[in-house]
Amino acid sequence: MRGLTLYARSRQVPATLGAAAAGTATAWLTATVFSDRGEVSSTVLVLTVLLLVAVVTTTLGGPDDSLDTTAARPWGWLRMAHLATALGCVLLLLLATLATGTRFGPFGFVVRDAAGLLGLTALGAATVGTARSWFLPLGWTLGAATFPGVGTAGEALTWQTQAPHSRPAALVATVLAAAGIAAYVSRGPRPRTSFENA
């Protein structure tokens, strides 16, 4: 248990959980004040999911790159558990609002976007490093929120803002989640360069 506590602290998990809870509360309060509908708009929902995933990004890498490659730990299982826990925390924070008058839902939308964006971020952490892993999710999501997708290709390209029953959106989110899990679990975060460590 002590090793798990040290791992969580080294990844800034307590501070990240606090920031994620504060971000969710702020988004919920803002939606409550400025909206007279029970369910927030798809744009507000996807931007809130993006915010939470961006906050979680800080936990995908540790302070010492060499420790993430040591054979002393079962890194594959630990990374898988880390991603599953991160997804669970994002879902829990957003789905807790279903019991309130202002809801971040529907459920399928939240699960699809959280899994897809977290997978895309994990893929970024494994390929370009933790510090830049949120760039592509941010750019892609802002584009999807700005330009509505029409047709199968449009739904696939703007999967984050599509209705929960959209098959192209679900397929893209599933592929991103699977690719991100596979890359992050097998490789871990890309080591920082000497320039990034400076």
TORPA-4810 file (N, C-alpha, C, O; in nm, 3 decimals):
<nodes>
NODE_1_0.082_-0.120_0.000_0.000_0.000_0.000_0.086_0.126_0.000_0.049_0.227_-0.060_M
NODE_2_0.200_0.118_0.068_0.289_0.234_0.072_0.342_0.267_-0.066_0.354_0.384_-0.103_R
NODE_3_0.375_0.161_-0.144_0.424_0.183_-0.280_0.319_0.250_-0.367_0.352_0.336_-0.448_G
NODE_4_0.193_0.212_-0.349_0.085_0.272_-0.427_0.066_0.419_-0.389_0.040_0.503_-0.474_L
NODE_5_0.079_0.448_-0.259_0.068_0.586_-0.213_0.180_0.672_-0.270_0.156_0.785_-0.314_T
NODE_6_0.302_0.620_-0.270_0.415_0.693_-0.326_0.397_0.714_-0.476_0.430_0.820_-0.529_L
NODE_7_0.345_0.612_-0.544_0.319_0.625_-0.688_0.218_0.737_-0.714_0.238_0.819_-0.803_Y
NODE_8_0.110_0.738_-0.636_0.006_0.841_-0.654_0.062_0.980_-0.627_0.031_1.074_-0.700_A
NODE_9_0.143_0.994_-0.525_0.201_1.125_-0.494_0.298_1.169_-0.601_0.301_1.287_-0.638_R
NODE_10_0.379_1.077_-0.652_0.477_1.113_-0.754_0.408_1.156_-0.884_0.465_1.232_-0.962_S
NODE_11_0.287_1.107_-0.906_0.211_1.144_-1.026_0.116_1.261_-1.001_0.035_1.295_-1.087_R
NODE_12_0.124_1.321_-0.885_0.041_1.437_-0.848_-0.108_1.403_-0.849_-0.191_1.488_-0.884_Q
NODE_13_-0.142_1.281_-0.813_-0.282_1.237_-0.817_-0.371_1.315_-0.721_-0.479_1.357_-0.762_V
NODE_14_-0.332_1.338_-0.595_-0.421_1.414_-0.505_-0.453_1.554_-0.558_-0.569_1.595_-0.556_P
NODE_15_-0.351_1.626_-0.606_-0.375_1.760_-0.659_-0.461_1.754_-0.785_-0.546_1.841_-0.807_A
NODE_16_-0.441_1.652_-0.867_-0.518_1.637_-0.990_-0.664_1.610_-0.959_-0.753_1.666_-1.023_T
NODE_17_-0.691_1.525_-0.861_-0.830_1.497_-0.822_-0.899_1.623_-0.772_-1.015_1.648_-0.803_L
NODE_18_-0.826_1.703_-0.695_-0.883_1.828_-0.647_-0.913_1.923_-0.760_-1.019_1.987_-0.762_G
NODE_19_-0.820_1.934_-0.856_-0.841_2.023_-0.971_-0.957_1.974_-1.058_-1.036_2.055_-1.107_A
NODE_20_-0.968_1.842_-1.077_-1.077_1.787_-1.157_-1.212_1.811_-1.090_-1.309_1.846_-1.157_A
NODE_21_-1.217_1.793_-0.959_-1.343_1.818_-0.886_-1.381_1.965_-0.893_-1.498_1.999_-0.911_A
NODE_22_-1.281_2.053_-0.879_-1.309_2.196_-0.887_-1.355_2.235_-1.027_-1.446_2.317_-1.042_A
NODE_23_-1.293_2.178_-1.129_-1.332_2.207_-1.267_-1.474_2.161_-1.296_-1.551_2.232_-1.361_G
NODE_24_-1.508_2.042_-1.247_-1.645_1.991_-1.267_-1.746_2.078_-1.194_-1.852_2.109_-1.249_T
NODE_25_-1.714_2.116_-1.071_-1.806_2.200_-0.994_-1.827_2.335_-1.061_-1.938_2.388_-1.064_A
NODE_26_-1.719_2.392_-1.114_-1.729_2.521_-1.182_-1.815_2.510_-1.308_-1.900_2.595_-1.333_T
NODE_27_-1.792_2.405_-1.387_-1.871_2.386_-1.509_-2.018_2.362_-1.475_-2.107_2.414_-1.541_A
NODE_28_-2.041_2.283_-1.370_-2.179_2.254_-1.329_-2.249_2.381_-1.281_-2.364_2.407_-1.317_W
NODE_29_-2.180_2.459_-1.199_-2.238_2.582_-1.146_-2.267_2.681_-1.258_-2.373_2.745_-1.259_L
NODE_30_-2.173_2.694_-1.352_-2.194_2.784_-1.465_-2.313_2.740_-1.548_-2.396_2.822_-1.588_T
NODE_31_-2.323_2.610_-1.575_-2.437_2.558_-1.652_-2.567_2.577_-1.577_-2.671_2.604_-1.639_A
NODE_32_-2.564_2.563_-1.446_-2.686_2.581_-1.366_-2.735_2.726_-1.371_-2.855_2.751_-1.381_T
NODE_33_-2.641_2.819_-1.365_-2.677_2.961_-1.363_-2.726_3.008_-1.500_-2.823_3.084_-1.509_V
NODE_34_-2.659_2.964_-1.606_-2.687_3.019_-1.739_-2.775_2.933_-1.828_-2.800_2.968_-1.943_F
NODE_35_-2.823_2.822_-1.777_-2.908_2.735_-1.859_-3.037_2.704_-1.785_-3.037_2.682_-1.664_S
NODE_36_-3.147_2.702_-1.860_-3.274_2.667_-1.799_-3.316_2.525_-1.835_-3.426_2.481_-1.802_D
NODE_37_-3.227_2.453_-1.903_-3.256_2.314_-1.939_-3.196_2.221_-1.834_-3.104_2.258_-1.762_R
NODE_38_-3.249_2.102_-1.827_-3.198_2.006_-1.730_-3.064_1.948_-1.772_-2.978_1.924_-1.688_G
NODE_39_-3.048_1.927_-1.902_-2.925_1.867_-1.951_-2.843_1.972_-2.023_-2.896_2.052_-2.101_E
NODE_40_-2.712_1.973_-1.998_-2.627_2.073_-2.062_-2.616_2.042_-2.211_-2.642_1.929_-2.254_V
NODE_41_-2.577_2.140_-2.289_-2.562_2.120_-2.433_-2.443_2.027_-2.460_-2.355_2.009_-2.376_S
NODE_42_-2.444_1.968_-2.579_-2.335_1.877_-2.615_-2.201_1.950_-2.618_-2.098_1.891_-2.585_S
NODE_43_-2.201_2.076_-2.657_-2.076_2.153_-2.661_-2.019_2.174_-2.521_-1.900_2.156_-2.499_T
NODE_44_-2.105_2.212_-2.428_-2.060_2.230_-2.289_-2.011_2.098_-2.232_-1.910_2.093_-2.161_V
NODE_45_-2.081_1.991_-2.262_-2.042_1.860_-2.210_-1.907_1.817_-2.263_-1.820_1.775_-2.186_L
NODE_46_-1.887_1.827_-2.394_-1.761_1.780_-2.450_-1.644_1.868_-2.405_-1.534_1.817_-2.385_V
NODE_47_-1.666_1.998_-2.388_-1.558_2.084_-2.338_-1.525_2.054_-2.192_-1.409_2.065_-2.151_L
NODE_48_-1.626_2.016_-2.115_-1.600_1.978_-1.976_-1.523_1.847_-1.969_-1.431_1.833_-1.889_T
NODE_49_-1.560_1.750_-2.054_-1.486_1.624_-2.060_-1.341_1.652_-2.101_-1.248_1.596_-2.043_V
NODE_50_-1.323_1.738_-2.200_-1.188_1.775_-2.244_-1.108_1.836_-2.130_-0.991_1.803_-2.111_L
NODE_51_-1.170_1.924_-2.054_-1.103_1.986_-1.939_-1.056_1.880_-1.839_-0.942_1.885_-1.793_L
NODE_52_-1.143_1.786_-1.807_-1.108_1.683_-1.710_-0.996_1.594_-1.762_-0.904_1.558_-1.688_L
NODE_53_-1.002_1.557_-1.890_-0.897_1.474_-1.947_-0.764_1.549_-1.950_-0.660_1.490_-1.924_V
NODE_54_-0.768_1.679_-1.981_-0.645_1.759_-1.980_-0.584_1.764_-1.841_-0.462_1.760_-1.826_A
NODE_55_-0.669_1.774_-1.739_-0.619_1.776_-1.601_-0.556_1.642_-1.566_-0.451_1.638_-1.500_V
NODE_56_-0.618_1.533_-1.609_-0.568_1.399_-1.579_-0.434_1.373_-1.649_-0.356_1.289_-1.604_V
NODE_57_-0.408_1.444_-1.757_-0.285_1.424_-1.835_-0.161_1.435_-1.748_-0.063_1.365_-1.772_T
NODE_58_-0.163_1.521_-1.649_-0.044_1.542_-1.565_-0.003_1.416_-1.491_0.112_1.403_-1.449_T
NODE_59_-0.096_1.322_-1.473_-0.064_1.200_-1.398_-0.005_1.090_-1.485_0.037_0.987_-1.432_T
NODE_60_0.000_1.110_-1.616_0.045_1.002_-1.705_0.197_0.985_-1.707_0.246_0.884_-1.756_L
NODE_61_0.270_1.081_-1.654_0.415_1.069_-1.646_0.464_1.105_-1.508_0.403_1.185_-1.437_G
NODE_62_0.574_1.044_-1.469_0.632_1.071_-1.338_0.745_1.172_-1.346_0.780_1.218_-1.454_G
NODE_63_0.802_1.206_-1.231_0.909_1.305_-1.229_1.043_1.253_-1.281_1.129_1.332_-1.319_P
NODE_64_1.060_1.121_-1.283_1.186_1.061_-1.326_1.157_0.957_-1.435_1.097_0.853_-1.407_D
NODE_65_1.200_0.986_-1.557_1.172_0.896_-1.669_1.235_0.759_-1.651_1.179_0.659_-1.694_D
NODE_66_1.350_0.754_-1.588_1.419_0.626_-1.572_1.342_0.530_-1.483_1.351_0.409_-1.499_S
NODE_67_1.265_0.585_-1.388_1.186_0.499_-1.301_1.070_0.435_-1.374_1.022_0.329_-1.333_L
NODE_68_1.023_0.497_-1.483_0.912_0.442_-1.560_0.953_0.326_-1.649_0.868_0.265_-1.713_D
NODE_69_1.081_0.296_-1.654_1.127_0.186_-1.738_1.197_0.077_-1.658_1.240_-0.023_-1.715_T
NODE_70_1.208_0.095_-1.529_1.274_-0.008_-1.448_1.194_-0.137_-1.447_1.071_-0.135_-1.452_T
NODE_71_1.264_-0.247_-1.442_1.196_-0.378_-1.444_1.144_-0.418_-1.307_1.087_-0.525_-1.292_A
NODE_72_1.163_-0.334_-1.207_1.123_-0.369_-1.072_0.972_-0.366_-1.051_0.923_-0.421_-0.953_A
NODE_73_0.899_-0.304_-1.141_0.753_-0.293_-1.127_0.684_-0.354_-1.248_0.739_-0.354_-1.358_R
NODE_74_0.563_-0.408_-1.229_0.484_-0.458_-1.341_0.415_-0.341_-1.413_0.295_-0.318_-1.395_P
NODE_75_0.491_-0.267_-1.492_0.442_-0.142_-1.547_0.318_-0.157_-1.634_0.231_-0.070_-1.633_W
NODE_76_0.310_-0.265_-1.708_0.194_-0.284_-1.794_0.064_-0.284_-1.716_-0.031_-0.212_-1.750_G
NODE_77_0.059_-0.363_-1.610_-0.061_-0.370_-1.526_-0.085_-0.238_-1.454_-0.199_-0.194_-1.440_W
NODE_78_0.021_-0.176_-1.409_0.008_-0.049_-1.337_-0.045_0.061_-1.429_-0.131_0.140_-1.389_L
NODE_79_0.005_0.065_-1.551_-0.044_0.165_-1.646_-0.190_0.140_-1.684_-0.268_0.234_-1.697_R
NODE_80_-0.225_0.013_-1.703_-0.364_-0.020_-1.735_-0.457_0.021_-1.621_-0.562_0.080_-1.644_M
NODE_81_-0.417_-0.009_-1.498_-0.497_0.030_-1.382_-0.505_0.181_-1.370_-0.609_0.235_-1.331_A
NODE_82_-0.397_0.249_-1.403_-0.393_0.396_-1.397_-0.496_0.456_-1.494_-0.573_0.543_-1.456_H
NODE_83_-0.496_0.408_-1.618_-0.591_0.459_-1.717_-0.735_0.427_-1.678_-0.824_0.510_-1.693_L
NODE_84_-0.757_0.305_-1.628_-0.893_0.266_-1.587_-0.941_0.352_-1.471_-1.058_0.392_-1.468_A
NODE_85_-0.853_0.380_-1.377_-0.889_0.464_-1.263_-0.915_0.608_-1.308_-1.009_0.673_-1.261_T
NODE_86_-0.832_0.658_-1.399_-0.851_0.794_-1.450_-0.986_0.806_-1.521_-1.058_0.903_-1.501_A
NODE_87_-1.019_0.706_-1.603_-1.148_0.707_-1.672_-1.262_0.700_-1.571_-1.362_0.771_-1.583_L
NODE_88_-1.247_0.614_-1.471_-1.350_0.602_-1.368_-1.372_0.732_-1.293_-1.486_0.767_-1.262_G
NODE_89_-1.265_0.803_-1.262_-1.278_0.931_-1.191_-1.350_1.036_-1.276_-1.436_1.108_-1.226_C
NODE_90_-1.313_1.044_-1.404_-1.380_1.139_-1.494_-1.529_1.107_-1.504_-1.613_1.196_-1.494_V
NODE_91_-1.560_0.979_-1.523_-1.700_0.938_-1.534_-1.776_0.964_-1.405_-1.889_1.012_-1.407_L
NODE_92_-1.714_0.933_-1.294_-1.780_0.952_-1.164_-1.813_1.098_-1.139_-1.923_1.131_-1.093_L
NODE_93_-1.719_1.186_-1.168_-1.743_1.329_-1.147_-1.858_1.381_-1.233_-1.942_1.458_-1.185_L
NODE_94_-1.862_1.339_-1.359_-1.966_1.388_-1.449_-2.101_1.320_-1.424_-2.205_1.384_-1.430_L
NODE_95_-2.098_1.191_-1.397_-2.223_1.118_-1.378_-2.287_1.149_-1.243_-2.406_1.124_-1.224_L
NODE_96_-2.209_1.202_-1.149_-2.267_1.243_-1.021_-2.369_1.354_-1.041_-2.460_1.371_-0.960_A
NODE_97_-2.354_1.430_-1.151_-2.448_1.539_-1.177_-2.584_1.490_-1.225_-2.679_1.567_-1.230_T
NODE_98_-2.594_1.362_-1.260_-2.723_1.309_-1.306_-2.828_1.314_-1.196_-2.948_1.309_-1.224_L
NODE_99_-2.784_1.323_-1.073_-2.879_1.330_-0.961_-2.920_1.474_-0.930_-2.997_1.497_-0.837_A
NODE_100_-2.870_1.569_-1.008_-2.901_1.711_-0.982_-2.993_1.764_-1.092_-3.029_1.692_-1.185_T
NODE_101_-3.030_1.889_-1.079_-3.116_1.952_-1.178_-3.044_1.985_-1.307_-3.108_1.998_-1.411_G
NODE_102_-2.913_2.000_-1.302_-2.832_2.025_-1.421_-2.743_1.904_-1.444_-2.652_1.876_-1.365_T
NODE_103_-2.769_1.832_-1.552_-2.704_1.702_-1.572_-2.605_1.706_-1.689_-2.632_1.764_-1.794_R
NODE_104_-2.490_1.642_-1.666_-2.392_1.619_-1.772_-2.421_1.480_-1.829_-2.367_1.380_-1.781_F
NODE_105_-2.502_1.473_-1.927_-2.542_1.346_-1.985_-2.585_1.368_-2.128_-2.578_1.480_-2.178_G
NODE_106_-2.630_1.265_-2.195_-2.663_1.132_-2.145_-2.540_1.045_-2.119_-2.428_1.077_-2.157_P
NODE_107_-2.565_0.934_-2.052_-2.460_0.845_-2.006_-2.371_0.798_-2.120_-2.249_0.802_-2.108_F
NODE_108_-2.431_0.754_-2.231_-2.353_0.704_-2.343_-2.259_0.809_-2.402_-2.147_0.777_-2.442_G
NODE_109_-2.304_0.931_-2.407_-2.223_1.042_-2.457_-2.101_1.061_-2.369_-1.989_1.075_-2.418_F
NODE_110_-2.123_1.062_-2.238_-2.013_1.085_-2.143_-1.908_0.974_-2.153_-1.788_1.001_-2.158_V
NODE_111_-1.954_0.849_-2.157_-1.862_0.736_-2.163_-1.781_0.739_-2.293_-1.659_0.723_-2.291_V
NODE_112_-1.850_0.760_-2.404_-1.782_0.762_-2.535_-1.676_0.871_-2.540_-1.562_0.844_-2.578_R
NODE_113_-1.711_0.994_-2.503_-1.617_1.104_-2.513_-1.502_1.091_-2.413_-1.387_1.120_-2.447_D
NODE_114_-1.533_1.049_-2.292_-1.427_1.034_-2.192_-1.328_0.926_-2.234_-1.207_0.946_-2.225_A
NODE_115_-1.378_0.812_-2.280_-1.289_0.703_-2.322_-1.208_0.742_-2.445_-1.088_0.717_-2.451_A
NODE_116_-1.272_0.803_-2.544_-1.202_0.842_-2.665_-1.097_0.948_-2.642_-0.985_0.937_-2.693_G
NODE_117_-1.131_1.051_-2.566_-1.035_1.159_-2.541_-0.921_1.114_-2.451_-0.806_1.155_-2.470_L
NODE_118_-0.951_1.029_-2.352_-0.844_0.977_-2.267_-0.752_0.886_-2.347_-0.630_0.888_-2.329_L
NODE_119_-0.810_0.805_-2.436_-0.728_0.721_-2.523_-0.639_0.802_-2.614_-0.522_0.769_-2.634_G
NODE_120_-0.694_0.910_-2.670_-0.616_0.998_-2.757_-0.503_1.065_-2.679_-0.393_1.082_-2.731_L
NODE_121_-0.531_1.103_-2.556_-0.429_1.166_-2.472_-0.321_1.065_-2.434_-0.202_1.098_-2.435_T
NODE_122_-0.361_0.942_-2.401_-0.263_0.838_-2.368_-0.176_0.806_-2.489_-0.056_0.783_-2.475_A
NODE_123_-0.236_0.806_-2.607_-0.159_0.785_-2.730_-0.058_0.898_-2.748_0.056_0.874_-2.788_L
NODE_124_-0.100_1.020_-2.719_-0.009_1.134_-2.727_0.104_1.124_-2.626_0.219_1.156_-2.657_G
NODE_125_0.072_1.079_-2.504_0.176_1.064_-2.402_0.282_0.964_-2.445_0.401_0.983_-2.420_A
NODE_126_0.239_0.856_-2.511_0.333_0.753_-2.554_0.415_0.795_-2.675_0.525_0.743_-2.695_A
NODE_127_0.364_0.887_-2.756_0.434_0.923_-2.880_0.506_1.058_-2.874_0.619_1.069_-2.923_T
NODE_128_0.444_1.158_-2.815_0.507_1.291_-2.812_0.540_1.338_-2.671_0.601_1.444_-2.654_V
NODE_129_0.502_1.261_-2.570_0.533_1.297_-2.433_0.414_1.356_-2.359_0.322_1.410_-2.420_G
NODE_130_0.418_1.344_-2.229_0.307_1.388_-2.145_0.282_1.538_-2.157_0.167_1.581_-2.158_T
NODE_131_0.387_1.617_-2.166_0.372_1.763_-2.168_0.292_1.812_-2.289_0.224_1.914_-2.281_A
NODE_132_0.301_1.738_-2.401_0.231_1.781_-2.522_0.115_1.690_-2.561_0.055_1.707_-2.667_R
NODE_133_0.082_1.594_-2.477_-0.017_1.493_-2.514_-0.159_1.548_-2.525_-0.245_1.483_-2.584_S
NODE_134_-0.185_1.663_-2.469_-0.320_1.719_-2.473_-0.341_1.812_-2.592_-0.453_1.859_-2.613_W
NODE_135_-0.238_1.839_-2.671_-0.251_1.931_-2.785_-0.353_1.881_-2.887_-0.444_1.954_-2.925_F
NODE_136_-0.338_1.755_-2.933_-0.428_1.702_-3.035_-0.572_1.690_-2.984_-0.664_1.730_-3.056_L
NODE_137_-0.596_1.638_-2.863_-0.735_1.637_-2.814_-0.796_1.776_-2.808_-0.914_1.793_-2.840_P
NODE_138_-0.718_1.876_-2.767_-0.769_2.012_-2.760_-0.807_2.065_-2.898_-0.918_2.113_-2.919_L
NODE_139_-0.714_2.056_-2.992_-0.739_2.107_-3.127_-0.854_2.034_-3.195_-0.940_2.098_-3.257_G
NODE_140_-0.856_1.902_-3.184_-0.960_1.823_-3.249_-1.097_1.855_-3.189_-1.195_1.870_-3.262_W
NODE_141_-1.103_1.866_-3.058_-1.231_1.892_-2.993_-1.283_2.032_-3.022_-1.403_2.050_-3.046_T
NODE_142_-1.195_2.131_-3.021_-1.239_2.266_-3.053_-1.289_2.274_-3.197_-1.386_2.344_-3.226_L
NODE_143_-1.223_2.201_-3.288_-1.270_2.196_-3.426_-1.405_2.128_-3.437_-1.492_2.174_-3.511_G
NODE_144_-1.423_2.020_-3.364_-1.551_1.948_-3.366_-1.663_2.032_-3.307_-1.777_2.025_-3.353_A
NODE_145_-1.631_2.111_-3.206_-1.733_2.195_-3.143_-1.769_2.314_-3.231_-1.878_2.370_-3.218_A
NODE_146_-1.677_2.353_-3.320_-1.700_2.470_-3.405_-1.771_2.434_-3.535_-1.860_2.506_-3.581_T
NODE_147_-1.729_2.321_-3.595_-1.784_2.282_-3.726_-1.868_2.156_-3.712_-1.813_2.050_-3.682_F
NODE_148_-1.998_2.164_-3.734_-2.083_2.046_-3.723_-2.054_1.946_-3.835_-2.035_1.986_-3.951_P
NODE_149_-2.049_1.819_-3.801_-2.022_1.716_-3.900_-2.150_1.664_-3.962_-2.248_1.639_-3.892_G
NODE_150_-2.148_1.646_-4.095_-2.264_1.594_-4.167_-2.222_1.470_-4.244_-2.114_1.466_-4.302_V
NODE_151_-2.308_1.369_-4.244_-2.276_1.245_-4.313_-2.185_1.158_-4.230_-2.143_1.195_-4.121_G
NODE_152_-2.154_1.041_-4.284_-2.072_0.944_-4.211_-1.933_0.998_-4.181_-1.884_0.988_-4.068_T
NODE_153_-1.869_1.056_-4.283_-1.734_1.111_-4.263_-1.737_1.228_-4.165_-1.648_1.241_-4.081_A
NODE_154_-1.838_1.313_-4.176_-1.850_1.427_-4.085_-1.872_1.383_-3.942_-1.816_1.441_-3.849_G
NODE_155_-1.955_1.280_-3.924_-1.978_1.228_-3.788_-1.851_1.168_-3.730_-1.825_1.180_-3.610_E
NODE_156_-1.772_1.102_-3.815_-1.647_1.043_-3.767_-1.547_1.150_-3.728_-1.478_1.137_-3.627_A
NODE_157_-1.539_1.257_-3.809_-1.442_1.363_-3.781_-1.481_1.448_-3.660_-1.394_1.502_-3.591_L
NODE_158_-1.610_1.459_-3.635_-1.657_1.539_-3.521_-1.723_1.448_-3.418_-1.829_1.480_-3.363_T
NODE_159_-1.662_1.335_-3.393_-1.721_1.232_-3.308_-1.752_1.282_-3.167_-1.846_1.233_-3.103_W
NODE_160_-1.676_1.378_-3.118_-1.696_1.425_-2.980_-1.832_1.490_-2.959_-1.887_1.483_-2.849_Q
NODE_161_-1.888_1.553_-3.061_-2.013_1.627_-3.045_-2.134_1.555_-3.103_-2.244_1.611_-3.105_T
NODE_162_-2.115_1.435_-3.152_-2.227_1.363_-3.214_-2.319_1.301_-3.108_-2.280_1.284_-2.992_Q
NODE_163_-2.439_1.268_-3.150_-2.537_1.205_-3.061_-2.485_1.071_-3.011_-2.403_1.008_-3.078_A
NODE_164_-2.529_1.026_-2.895_-2.478_0.901_-2.838_-2.500_0.779_-2.927_-2.424_0.683_-2.918_P
NODE_165_-2.602_0.781_-3.014_-2.631_0.664_-3.096_-2.556_0.665_-3.229_-2.577_0.577_-3.312_H
NODE_166_-2.467_0.763_-3.252_-2.392_0.771_-3.377_-2.288_0.659_-3.385_-2.197_0.653_-3.302_S
NODE_167_-2.302_0.573_-3.483_-2.208_0.461_-3.497_-2.069_0.506_-3.542_-1.970_0.458_-3.486_R
NODE_168_-2.058_0.598_-3.640_-1.922_0.644_-3.675_-1.849_0.708_-3.557_-1.729_0.687_-3.540_P
NODE_169_-1.921_0.785_-3.476_-1.859_0.849_-3.359_-1.813_0.743_-3.259_-1.704_0.753_-3.204_A
NODE_170_-1.898_0.643_-3.235_-1.862_0.537_-3.141_-1.742_0.458_-3.191_-1.656_0.419_-3.112_A
NODE_171_-1.735_0.434_-3.322_-1.624_0.359_-3.379_-1.492_0.435_-3.363_-1.391_0.377_-3.324_L
NODE_172_-1.493_0.564_-3.393_-1.371_0.644_-3.380_-1.326_0.650_-3.235_-1.207_0.634_-3.206_V
NODE_173_-1.420_0.671_-3.142_-1.385_0.677_-3.000_-1.328_0.545_-2.952_-1.233_0.542_-2.874_A
NODE_174_-1.386_0.434_-2.999_-1.337_0.301_-2.959_-1.196_0.276_-3.011_-1.111_0.226_-2.939_T
NODE_175_-1.172_0.312_-3.137_-1.038_0.294_-3.196_-0.935_0.378_-3.122_-0.825_0.330_-3.092_V
NODE_176_-0.969_0.503_-3.092_-0.876_0.591_-3.020_-0.848_0.538_-2.879_-0.734_0.540_-2.833_L
NODE_177_-0.953_0.492_-2.812_-0.934_0.438_-2.677_-0.844_0.315_-2.680_-0.754_0.302_-2.598_A
NODE_178_-0.870_0.224_-2.775_-0.790_0.101_-2.785_-0.645_0.132_-2.822_-0.553_0.075_-2.764_A
NODE_179_-0.626_0.223_-2.918_-0.489_0.258_-2.960_-0.413_0.326_-2.846_-0.295_0.298_-2.825_A
NODE_180_-0.481_0.413_-2.774_-0.416_0.482_-2.663_-0.377_0.387_-2.551_-0.267_0.395_-2.496_G
NODE_181_-0.468_0.296_-2.518_-0.438_0.197_-2.414_-0.320_0.111_-2.456_-0.228_0.090_-2.377_I
NODE_182_-0.323_0.059_-2.579_-0.217_-0.029_-2.626_-0.082_0.042_-2.625_0.017_-0.015_-2.579_A
NODE_183_-0.077_0.165_-2.674_0.050_0.237_-2.681_0.102_0.273_-2.543_0.220_0.254_-2.514_A
NODE_184_0.015_0.324_-2.458_0.059_0.369_-2.325_0.097_0.251_-2.236_0.197_0.258_-2.164_Y
NODE_185_0.018_0.145_-2.240_0.047_0.029_-2.155_0.176_-0.038_-2.197_0.254_-0.081_-2.111_V
NODE_186_0.201_-0.048_-2.327_0.320_-0.118_-2.373_0.447_-0.033_-2.366_0.555_-0.084_-2.338_S
NODE_187_0.434_0.098_-2.390_0.553_0.184_-2.397_0.567_0.280_-2.281_0.679_0.317_-2.244_R
NODE_188_0.455_0.320_-2.222_0.459_0.423_-2.119_0.478_0.559_-2.182_0.477_0.570_-2.304_G
NODE_189_0.494_0.663_-2.102_0.514_0.797_-2.158_0.650_0.809_-2.225_0.749_0.752_-2.180_P
NODE_190_0.654_0.884_-2.334_0.781_0.907_-2.402_0.874_0.985_-2.310_0.832_1.084_-2.251_R
NODE_191_0.998_0.941_-2.297_1.093_1.014_-2.210_1.112_1.158_-2.257_1.109_1.187_-2.377_P
NODE_192_1.131_1.244_-2.161_1.155_1.385_-2.194_1.293_1.403_-2.254_1.386_1.328_-2.224_R
NODE_193_1.305_1.501_-2.339_1.435_1.535_-2.396_1.512_1.621_-2.297_1.456_1.669_-2.198_T
NODE_194_1.640_1.640_-2.323_1.721_1.724_-2.234_1.670_1.868_-2.235_1.681_1.939_-2.134_S
NODE_195_1.613_1.912_-2.349_1.557_2.047_-2.356_1.436_2.060_-2.265_1.419_2.162_-2.198_F
NODE_196_1.351_1.956_-2.262_1.231_1.960_-2.177_1.268_1.952_-2.030_1.197_2.007_-1.946_E
NODE_197_1.375_1.885_-1.997_1.417_1.873_-1.857_1.485_1.998_-1.806_1.496_2.018_-1.685_N
NODE_198_1.530_2.084_-1.897_1.603_2.205_-1.857_1.513_2.305_-1.789_1.558_2.412_-1.749_A
</nodes>
